[in-house]
């Protein structure tokens, strides 16, 4: 087990085998790719929080299976790493900042994975740290049945109405759901979670993420799925097509064969481009699916965007959202970056900021924050957040 100190942590057997490790690294950080890398399609700044490394949802196509460290251990053994008292370290870090972004739970693993979240409540506690400071939060989950009502209530009471929810739903077919997110909520439970979130007055995103060729890409099925989520209150749809990494291809194909033994042959014809250790579906296939989803979403009154989808032009990557996105930002809801003028007060939105740092970096809109790291859509680290101090012009701003 990859432990830097050389001392292996104790394996805890209940409620499932997992290890508990101290939270040593900085918790606060943003997107991995900055704008200047050419590999960023994430419109808005987020503070990404992962209380767990590894996930009991156990999706066979999860891209985190290709990661090293604790993720590698999880991919091999199923043992999840839990970061002890991550909420306390997060609280200490946020309380030293003058600028902060919406909390994102979680970019890599499900924040409501069961039974670990019910045991440790780390995702909910970390979200509470943000909300205590009037900072907004969002979550992405395949386990909507486990999202606590008390958390939805707190999110709905956010003073600036910037919290929102994202629920992944690959198909209305329960067999497909069970094969590709076996530890998650059922289709009906996800639909009920969408409805419950909307009943709390929250903005709701549905992620068809990923599209699996030959499995959940039929236009009739996608149309029925959009009808179902629209009826329950969804506002926005995000999609991507599955990439396949060499580290889990055999496991994934075995699940695919259980659905339809002919699909691996189809995939061999679609997955022709290799980038590093991953295979990506052809641009022709992806464009066809995304174009259809964009049109279907528009007909049903839903906005649409893609998640980290690129076309390769020579050695460069061009984001596909410029062609297919129908919303202002990729997540549908605009959420400003927040600030405060002294460390004794709570955060509030930067005036006139819509949080679309990517558009500022591209020169599409005029930045209002005056902060280079944000205006450039840089890859934000805790040390960069610490360097952001309030301008004199903001010191006189008071809430109306």
N, C-alpha and C positions, 0 to 999 in steps of 0.2 A: 504494500500500500504506500503510495507516494507521499511521505511526510518529511518536510524539510528538516525537522529536528532530529530525524532518525528514530524517534520513539513513536511506535504505532499506537494510535488511539484505541481505546477499548471498544470492542464490538458490543453493542447493546441489542439484545434479541427482541425486546418487546417495545412497541406493539408489532414492529417488523424489524428485521436486522438493519441497523444503521449505526453510524458513528457520530459522535458529538465532538466537535473541535472548537477551539477558541477562535474568535473573530479577530484576526491580526491585520489583514490588509485594509486599506481605506474602503469604506462602504460606498461613499459618494463617488460616482463617475457617470459619464455620459456614453454616447454611441461610440463604438470602436472606430468606425471610419469617419474621418473628417471630410468636408466637401472637396478640398483640394486633391484628395486621393482618387476622385472619380468613382468611388464605390459607395457613396452615401445617397440614399433616397429617402431617409427619414426627415420629414419636414421640420419637426419641432424638437426643441431640446427636452430631454428627459433625464432624470436621475434614476439609473437602473439598479434595482435591488434584487439580489438572489439569496434568500435565506437558506436555500437548499441547493446542493450540487447533486444532480441525479433526480429522478422523478418516478413516482409510483404509477403515473398514468401509463407508462411503458409503451409509448408509441414506437413501432418498429422503424419508422422513417425519421425519427428525431435527429436533427443535425448536431445536437450536443453529444451524440454518441461518438462523434469524430474528435471531440476535444480531449485534451490530456488531463493529467492530475486526477482529481477526485471523480471527474466525469468518466475517465477511462476505467477507473475501478468500478463505477456503477454499470458501465456498459458490459463489463466482463462478469460481474458477480451479482448485480442488482442491488448492491449496498449503497444507500443514499447517505451523503454527508450533510449534517445539520450544523449550522454555525451558531454556537452558543452565544446568547446575549447580543446578537447582532443589532437588536433594537436599541440597546443602550449605547453602542458605539455610533450608530446612526444618529441618535439624539445628540451626542457630544459633538459630532461633526457638523450637523446642520446648525446648531446653536452658535457656531463660530462664523457663519456666513452672512454676508449682506445680500447676496444674490443666490437664488435657487430656482429649480425647475420642478415641474410636476413629477411626482414619484411614479415609476413604472414597475409594476409587479406582474410577472417577472419576465425578463427578456429571454430566459433560457429554460427555466423549469416552471411547472405549474405552481402558483402560490397557494392553491387550496388542495394540494395533493393529500390524499387520505392514506393512512391515518396520522401522518406526521404533523400536519398542520393542526389537527384536532388535539394532538398531544402537546405541541410546543407553542402554537398560536403565533409563530414568529412573523408571518406575513401580516396578520391583522395588527400585531403590536407595532410593526414598522410603519404600517399605514397610519396608525394612531399618532406616531411621532410627527409625521407630515401634517396631519389634520390639526394637531394641537398647536401648530405654528401657523395655521390658516393656509398651508400649502396644499394644493390639490393632489389627488392620486387617481390612477387608473389601474385596472388589472386586466389580464388576459387569462382565461381559464377554460379548460375542458371539463371542469368539475363544478358546474354551476350549482348543483344541489348542495354543495358544501359552503357556499358563500353565506356568511352569517347575516341575518336580518339587521342586527345591530350595526354592522358595518355599512350596509346599504343606507341605513337611516342617517348615520354620521356623514356619509358622502353626500347625501341629498341636502344636508344642512350646511354644506360648505358656503361661506358668506359670499363667494364670487361665482358660484355655480359652474365651477370648472372641472369637477370630478366626472368620470365616465367609466363605462364597463365594456369589455370586449369578451365575447363568447365564441369559441371555435365550434363549428358544426359542419362536418364534412359532407354529410348526407342525411336524408330522412330514413335511410335504410339502417335498421338497427344492427344487422349483421356486419355491415361495413363499419359502423361506429365501433362495434365490439372488437373487430379485427385490428383496427388502426388506432384506437385509444381505449384499450381494454380496462384500464383503471379509472376511466373517466365516468361522467354521468351519462345516463341514457339519452337518447334523442329527445324524448318527452321531457325529461328533467332539464335539459338545456333550454328547451322552448319555454318551460315554466320559469326558468331563471331569467330569461330575456323579459318575459312579461312582468315578473316581480320587480326587476330593476326599473322598467319603464313606469310601473305603478308608483315607484318612489320618485319619479320625475327625473330620472337620470338619462343621459344620452347613451344610446346602446349601439355598439358595433358588432357585426357578425363576421367572423373570419372563416372563409372557405379556404383553408390554409393548412395543408396544401391540396391542390388539385392532383389527383392520381389518375394518369391516363388509362382509359378503359374501365375505370372503377366508379368515379364520381363526376365524370365530365360530360355525361349525356345532357343535351340541352333541355330535354323534357324534365329530367330529374333536377337540374339546376333551377329551372323555372319554378318547379313545385317547392323547392327549398326556399327560394326567395319569397314566394307567396306566404309560406308558413312563418318565416321570421318577420315579414312585414306585418302580418296579422297580429303577431305578439308584440309589436312595437319597435322593431329595429329601425335605425336611422341611416346606417351606413354599412357598406360591405367592403371587405378587404380580401383579396385573393392572391395566391401565388401557386406556381407549379412545383411539385416536389423535385428537389435535387437529390441525387443518389451518391453517397460517399462510399468509397471502397471499404471502409471499416465496418459497414453494416449491410452491405449489399446482399449477402447470402441470406441473412435473417429476414430482410425485407422481401426478397423474392419468394421465400418460402411462405410468407403470409399472403403475398399476391397470388401465388398458385392455389392457395386454399379458397380464394374467391373465384378464380377462373384460370384454369391451366393454360389457356391461350394467351393470357396477358403478357407473360415474359417475352414472348416473341414480338408482340406489339411494342413493348418497351425498347427492345433492341433496335427497332426501326426509328424510334423517336429520340432516344438518348444517344446522340451521336457526338456531341461536343464535350470534351473533357477539359475541365479547368482545375489544375492542381490534382487533388485526389477525388474530385467530384465530377459526376456526369450531369449535364444540364439538358433539358428537353430542347428540341430544335426551336428556333425563333418562329418558324412558320406555324408550328403547333401552338406555341404559347400565344402568338398574336391572334390566332383564330379563336381560342378559348376566351382570351381577355376581351376581344371585340364583342363576342356574344354576351359575355357577362355585363359589360358596360351597357349594352343596349337593353338587356333584360332588366337591369337595375333601374335604368332611367324610366322604363315603361311602368315600373312598380313604385316609382316615387322614392327610390333609394339612391344616394350618392355612392360612388365607386372609386376604389383606388387599388394599387398593387403594393405588395411588400417585397422590397429588395429584388426587383426584377430588372435585368439589364440585357441589352443586346451588345455584342462585341463588334467593334469596328476597328479593324487592325489590332493594335495592342491596347486600345482604349475601350472603356465601357460607357455606354450611354443608357441612362435610366429610362425605362419605358413608361413611367408615370406621366411624362409630358404628353404622351399620345393617348393614354387611356384614363387618367384620373379625371373625375368630374367634380371633385371637391377642392376646396382651397388648400387643404393639407391632407397628408396621406391617411391620417386617422379620423378624418371627417370633422372633428370638433377642434376649433382654434382655442388654444390655451396659452396665455402670455407667460413669459418669464416673470418671476416675482422678485421683489427687492424689499429692503427696509433701510431706514436711515440710521437706526442704532440697534444694537444687539439686545436691547431690553424690550423691543416691541415685536409683534408678529409681522409676517410678510404680507405684502399686497402686490397686485399686478403692476408692472411698469406701465405708466400711462401711454395709451395709443399702441401698445405692443400687441400683436396677434400671435406671437410665438413662432411664426414661420421663419425661423433663422435661415433655412435653406434658400428661400426666395431672396432674403437680404444678401446672402453670400453670392448668389447668382446675379445680383444687381437688378432683379425684377422689381424690388420695392426698396424704399428708403428706410434704413435702420433708425430706430428711435432710442435705442438703449445706450449708444455711444461706447459700447464695450467690444473691443476688437475680437476677443475669443468668440463671443456670441455672434457678432456681425459676420464673421468668417465661417460660421458653422464648424468650428474646430471640434476636435475630439476632446471633450471636456473631462478633466481629471479633478480630483479634490484640490490639488495644489493650485490649479487654474481658477477654480471657484473662489479659493481663499484670496486670490489677488484682486478680485473684483470688489471695488469700494464705491460707495455712493458718490455721485457727482454733486457739486455744489448746487446745481440747478434742481436736483431732486431733494435736497435737504429741506426746501421750503414747501414741498408737496405734502398736503394733509388730505386725508379722506374727506370727501364732501358729505 
